Amino acid sequence: MPDPRFFENLGPVSLAELAELTGAELADPQSGGRLVQGVAILAKATADTVTFLSDKRLAPLLAETSAGACFVTAKAADAVPAGCAALVTPLPQAAYAMAAQRLHRPRLLEPGPAISPEAVLEEGVRLAPNVVIGAGVRIGAGTTVGAGVVIGPGVAIGRDCAISANASIGFALIGDRVKILANAAIGEAGFGATPGPKGLIDIPQLGRVILQDGVTIGATSCVDRGAWEDTVVGENSKIDNIVHIAHNVQMGRNCAAAAYTGISGSVTIGDGVQFGGRAGVADHVNIGSGARVGASAGVLRDIPPGETWSGYPARPLREWLRETAWVTKMARRRREGSEE
């Protein structure tokens, strides 16, 4: 279930209501009275949640799920296990997104004092002018908050942190000695959309951002909250200016990412990984501990631990250098031949 500090639960809701809302059809109409409290991905679903299956590669998870209900296509309806109600629809992920919007509402800043009386600030916290702090926020001793910073409801910030001017922080748990530079955006919704019956539908992003102790986030960089799982930046990792870390990314300890690096959703990064400037990583890629990614490289597949890759598409450095040298040599020969 989404963290109640950041999301208001609007359940319970009957399956009959969800079927009407999404246009799905209950395989067993008698299950329409069953109530669910929230949504969940297949791997995390429980008896009081509704989930979905749109990728046949996840069918083994469906067979083992304890979900109360599941949005599925007609072809997959027979695979829904006993005890789980099937909601049949041609667009399971869109139906899940609509159900998530019905069952969960993000907690946002409410009208009222700029500093909520429900916020807890330890001794020695220093606030610059025009700071906005939401209900339930906790800020540790010795932390400084720059001018114009906005901190959303429920956020927890550790001790001896430095938050620079105009940063925006929401849906986040932040450790000690973290630095967030000017205009950084922490915890905004990740980029998730799916085709619906009338066009694209935003998929609610119900996870959090976790910044562990000693992390630095550069100016104007963005760390998106997870779609369901958390987005995590590991202890003592250093993120340069103008870097984007997408939803569900799991970054290890002591990593470094230079400016303009873009890391797509659900990438897993080991400890001590380094990214050169303007490096890009495709979604669901695994990068092993100690790996290095060259500047402007485009990573489309997994990188083993300790290896250095570069180029586009990225490949081991020596391989890329040999290919580049060969292409240069052939181009020179062709050019020289045309001049004769």
C-alpha positions as CSV (number, residue, x, y, z in Angstrom):
1,M,0.0,0.0,0.0
2,P,1.3,3.5,-0.8
3,D,2.9,5.4,2.1
4,P,0.1,7.1,4.0
5,R,2.4,10.1,4.8
6,F,2.2,10.9,1.1
7,F,-1.0,9.3,-0.3
8,E,-4.5,9.4,1.1
9,N,-6.4,6.1,0.8
10,L,-9.9,6.6,-0.7
11,G,-11.0,3.0,-0.3
12,P,-12.7,0.7,0.1
13,V,-14.3,0.4,-3.3
14,S,-16.3,-2.5,-4.7
15,L,-15.2,-4.4,-7.8
16,A,-18.6,-3.5,-9.3
17,E,-17.7,0.2,-9.1
18,L,-14.2,-0.4,-10.6
19,A,-15.7,-2.4,-13.4
20,E,-18.1,0.5,-14.2
21,L,-15.4,3.1,-13.9
22,T,-12.9,1.3,-16.2
23,G,-15.3,-0.4,-18.6
24,A,-14.0,-3.9,-17.5
25,E,-16.3,-6.9,-17.2
26,L,-16.3,-9.1,-14.2
27,A,-15.7,-12.7,-15.2
28,D,-17.8,-13.7,-12.2
29,P,-20.6,-11.1,-11.7
30,Q,-21.1,-12.4,-8.1
31,S,-17.7,-11.0,-7.1
32,G,-18.9,-7.5,-7.7
33,G,-19.5,-6.9,-4.0
34,R,-16.0,-7.6,-3.1
35,L,-14.1,-4.6,-1.6
36,V,-10.6,-3.6,-2.3
37,Q,-8.5,-1.0,-0.4
38,G,-6.0,-0.1,-3.0
39,V,-4.0,-1.0,-6.1
40,A,-0.7,-2.9,-6.2
41,I,1.7,-4.4,-8.8
42,L,1.6,-8.1,-9.2
43,A,4.6,-8.8,-7.0
44,K,3.2,-6.9,-4.1
45,A,-0.5,-7.6,-4.4
46,T,-2.5,-8.7,-1.3
47,A,-6.0,-9.9,-0.8
48,D,-7.4,-6.3,-0.3
49,T,-5.8,-4.9,-3.5
50,V,-6.5,-5.0,-7.3
51,T,-3.6,-5.5,-9.7
52,F,-3.1,-6.0,-13.5
53,L,-1.4,-8.2,-16.0
54,S,-0.4,-6.7,-19.4
55,D,2.9,-8.5,-20.0
56,K,2.7,-12.2,-20.5
57,R,6.3,-12.6,-19.2
58,L,4.8,-11.8,-15.7
59,A,2.2,-14.6,-16.0
60,P,4.1,-16.8,-13.4
61,L,3.5,-14.0,-10.9
62,L,-0.2,-14.0,-11.7
63,A,-0.4,-17.7,-10.9
64,E,1.0,-17.1,-7.5
65,T,-0.7,-13.9,-6.6
66,S,-2.9,-13.4,-3.6
67,A,-4.5,-10.3,-5.1
68,G,-8.3,-9.8,-4.5
69,A,-8.8,-8.9,-8.2
70,C,-6.8,-8.5,-11.4
71,F,-7.4,-6.6,-14.6
72,V,-6.6,-9.0,-17.5
73,T,-7.3,-9.4,-21.2
74,A,-9.8,-12.0,-22.3
75,K,-7.0,-14.4,-23.4
76,A,-5.4,-14.3,-19.9
77,A,-8.6,-14.6,-17.9
78,D,-8.4,-18.3,-17.5
79,A,-4.9,-17.9,-15.9
80,V,-6.3,-15.9,-12.9
81,P,-6.1,-18.2,-9.9
82,A,-9.0,-19.2,-7.7
83,G,-9.8,-16.5,-5.1
84,C,-8.8,-13.7,-7.4
85,A,-11.6,-12.0,-9.3
86,A,-10.9,-11.4,-13.0
87,L,-11.8,-8.0,-14.4
88,V,-11.6,-8.5,-18.2
89,T,-10.6,-5.6,-20.4
90,P,-8.6,-5.0,-23.6
91,L,-6.5,-2.4,-21.7
92,P,-5.4,-3.8,-18.3
93,Q,-2.8,-1.2,-17.5
94,A,-5.2,1.7,-18.4
95,A,-7.8,0.1,-16.2
96,Y,-5.3,-0.2,-13.4
97,A,-4.4,3.5,-13.8
98,M,-8.0,4.5,-13.5
99,A,-8.5,2.4,-10.4
100,A,-5.3,3.9,-8.9
101,Q,-6.7,7.4,-9.4
102,R,-9.9,6.3,-7.7
103,L,-8.3,4.7,-4.7
104,H,-5.2,6.9,-4.0
105,R,-4.8,10.7,-3.8
106,P,-1.5,12.4,-3.4
107,R,-1.2,14.6,-0.3
108,L,-0.6,18.1,-1.5
109,L,0.1,21.5,0.1
110,E,-3.1,23.0,1.6
111,P,-4.0,26.7,1.9
112,G,-2.8,28.1,5.2
113,P,0.4,29.2,7.0
114,A,3.6,28.9,4.9
115,I,5.1,26.7,7.7
116,S,2.5,24.2,8.8
117,P,2.0,24.0,12.6
118,E,2.1,20.2,12.1
119,A,5.7,20.3,10.9
120,V,8.4,19.3,13.4
121,L,11.7,21.2,13.2
122,E,14.6,20.1,15.5
123,E,16.8,22.6,17.2
124,G,19.2,24.6,14.9
125,V,17.1,24.3,11.7
126,R,17.6,27.6,9.7
127,L,15.0,28.8,7.3
128,A,15.5,31.5,4.7
129,P,12.7,33.7,3.5
130,N,9.7,32.4,1.5
131,V,10.1,28.8,2.6
132,V,7.0,26.6,2.4
133,I,6.7,23.5,4.6
134,G,3.8,21.1,4.6
135,A,2.0,19.2,7.3
136,G,3.8,16.3,8.9
137,V,7.3,17.4,7.6
138,R,10.2,16.5,9.9
139,I,13.6,18.3,9.6
140,G,16.7,17.3,11.6
141,A,18.9,19.6,13.6
142,G,21.5,21.7,11.8
143,T,19.8,21.6,8.4
144,T,19.6,24.8,6.4
145,V,16.7,25.5,4.0
146,G,17.3,28.2,1.3
147,A,15.0,30.9,0.1
148,G,11.9,29.8,-1.8
149,V,12.2,26.1,-1.1
150,V,9.0,24.1,-1.1
151,I,8.7,20.9,1.0
152,G,5.6,18.9,0.6
153,P,3.6,17.1,3.2
154,G,5.1,14.1,5.0
155,V,8.7,14.7,3.8
156,A,11.5,13.7,6.3
157,I,14.9,15.4,6.1
158,G,17.8,14.3,8.3
159,R,20.3,16.3,10.2
160,D,23.0,18.7,8.8
161,C,21.5,18.8,5.4
162,A,21.7,21.8,3.0
163,I,18.8,22.6,0.8
164,S,19.5,25.5,-1.7
165,A,17.2,28.1,-3.1
166,N,14.0,27.2,-4.9
167,A,14.4,23.4,-4.6
168,S,11.2,21.4,-4.6
169,I,10.9,18.3,-2.4
170,G,8.0,15.9,-2.1
171,F,7.2,12.2,-1.5
172,A,10.8,11.8,-0.1
173,L,12.7,10.5,2.8
174,I,16.2,12.1,3.0
175,G,19.1,11.1,5.2
176,D,21.7,13.1,7.0
177,R,24.3,15.4,5.4
178,V,22.4,15.5,2.1
179,K,23.0,18.5,-0.2
180,I,20.2,19.5,-2.7
181,L,21.3,22.4,-4.9
182,A,19.2,25.2,-6.3
183,N,16.1,24.4,-8.4
184,A,16.4,20.6,-8.0
185,A,13.2,18.7,-8.1
186,I,12.9,15.7,-5.8
187,G,9.8,13.4,-5.9
188,E,7.9,14.7,-8.8
189,A,5.8,12.1,-10.7
190,G,7.8,9.8,-12.9
191,F,6.9,9.6,-16.6
192,G,4.3,6.9,-17.0
193,A,1.5,6.9,-19.4
194,T,-0.5,4.1,-21.1
195,P,-3.1,4.1,-24.0
196,G,-6.6,4.3,-22.8
197,P,-10.0,4.2,-24.6
198,K,-9.9,8.0,-25.3
199,G,-6.1,8.5,-25.5
200,L,-3.2,8.4,-23.2
201,I,-3.8,8.1,-19.4
202,D,-1.3,9.1,-16.8
203,I,-0.3,6.2,-14.5
204,P,-0.3,7.4,-10.9
205,Q,3.1,7.3,-9.4
206,L,2.6,5.8,-5.9
207,G,6.2,5.3,-4.8
208,R,8.7,7.6,-3.0
209,V,12.3,8.9,-3.3
210,I,14.9,7.8,-0.8
211,L,18.1,9.8,-0.7
212,Q,20.5,8.1,1.7
213,D,23.2,9.8,3.9
214,G,25.7,12.0,2.2
215,V,24.0,12.2,-1.2
216,T,24.5,15.4,-3.3
217,I,21.9,16.3,-5.9
218,G,23.0,19.1,-8.3
219,A,21.3,22.2,-9.5
220,T,18.2,21.7,-11.7
221,S,18.5,17.9,-11.4
222,C,15.4,15.8,-11.1
223,V,14.9,12.6,-9.1
224,D,11.4,11.2,-9.9
225,R,9.4,9.2,-7.3
226,G,8.7,5.5,-8.1
227,A,5.7,4.2,-9.9
228,W,5.3,1.7,-7.1
229,E,8.7,0.8,-5.8
230,D,10.9,3.6,-4.4
231,T,13.5,5.5,-6.4
232,V,16.7,5.2,-4.3
233,V,20.0,7.1,-4.5
234,G,22.6,5.3,-2.4
235,E,24.8,6.6,0.4
236,N,27.4,9.2,-0.6
237,S,26.5,9.2,-4.3
238,K,27.1,12.5,-6.1
239,I,24.8,13.7,-8.8
240,D,25.9,16.7,-11.0
241,N,23.8,19.5,-12.3
242,I,21.0,18.9,-14.9
243,V,20.8,15.1,-14.4
244,H,17.6,13.1,-14.6
245,I,17.0,10.0,-12.5
246,A,13.7,8.4,-13.5
247,H,11.2,6.4,-11.5
248,N,12.1,3.1,-9.8
249,V,15.9,3.6,-10.3
250,Q,18.0,1.8,-7.7
251,M,21.4,3.5,-7.5
252,G,24.1,2.0,-5.2
253,R,26.6,3.7,-2.9
254,N,29.4,6.1,-4.0
255,C,28.1,6.5,-7.5
256,A,28.8,9.6,-9.6
257,A,26.8,11.0,-12.6
258,A,28.1,14.0,-14.5
259,A,25.9,16.7,-16.1
260,Y,23.2,15.8,-18.6
261,T,23.2,12.1,-17.6
262,G,19.8,10.5,-18.1
263,I,18.9,7.3,-16.4
264,S,15.6,5.7,-17.5
265,G,13.1,4.0,-15.3
266,S,13.7,0.8,-13.4
267,V,17.5,0.8,-14.0
268,T,19.5,-1.0,-11.3
269,I,23.0,0.4,-10.6
270,G,25.6,-1.2,-8.4
271,D,28.1,0.6,-6.0
272,G,30.8,2.9,-7.3
273,V,29.4,3.3,-10.8
274,Q,30.5,6.4,-12.8
275,F,28.7,8.1,-15.6
276,G,30.4,10.6,-17.9
277,G,28.6,13.7,-19.1
278,R,25.5,13.2,-21.3
279,A,25.5,9.4,-20.8
280,G,22.1,7.8,-21.3
281,V,20.7,4.5,-20.0
282,A,17.7,2.7,-21.4
283,D,15.0,1.3,-19.0
284,H,15.3,-1.9,-17.0
285,V,19.1,-2.1,-17.6
286,N,21.4,-3.5,-14.9
287,I,24.8,-1.9,-14.4
288,G,27.3,-3.8,-12.2
289,S,29.3,-2.4,-9.4
290,G,32.4,-0.5,-10.4
291,A,31.4,-0.1,-14.0
292,R,32.1,3.1,-15.9
293,V,30.0,4.7,-18.7
294,G,31.8,7.1,-21.0
295,A,30.6,10.5,-21.9
296,S,27.7,10.6,-24.4
297,A,27.4,6.8,-24.3
298,G,24.0,5.2,-24.9
299,V,23.6,2.1,-22.8
300,L,21.0,-0.3,-24.2
301,R,22.0,-3.6,-22.4
302,D,23.4,-4.8,-19.1
303,I,27.0,-3.9,-18.2
304,P,29.0,-6.4,-16.1
305,P,30.7,-5.3,-13.0
306,G,34.0,-3.4,-13.3
307,E,33.8,-2.9,-17.1
308,T,34.2,0.4,-19.0
309,W,31.8,1.0,-21.9
310,S,31.4,3.8,-24.3
311,G,29.9,4.7,-27.7
312,Y,26.4,4.3,-29.1
313,P,25.1,1.8,-28.7
314,A,27.5,1.4,-25.8
315,R,29.9,-1.5,-25.8
316,P,33.2,-2.4,-24.0
317,L,35.7,0.5,-24.4
318,R,38.4,-1.4,-26.3
319,E,35.8,-2.8,-28.7
320,W,34.4,0.6,-29.3
321,L,37.9,2.1,-29.9
322,R,38.8,-0.6,-32.4
323,E,35.6,-0.1,-34.3
324,T,36.0,3.7,-34.3
325,A,39.6,3.3,-35.5
326,W,38.6,0.9,-38.3
327,V,35.7,3.2,-39.5
328,T,38.1,6.2,-39.5
329,K,40.7,4.2,-41.5
330,M,38.1,3.0,-44.1
331,A,36.7,6.5,-44.5
332,R,40.2,7.9,-45.1
333,R,41.0,5.2,-47.7
334,R,37.7,5.9,-49.5
335,R,38.3,9.6,-49.4
336,E,41.9,9.3,-50.7
337,G,40.7,6.9,-53.4
338,S,38.1,9.3,-54.7
339,E,40.8,12.0,-54.9
340,E,43.0,10.0,-57.2
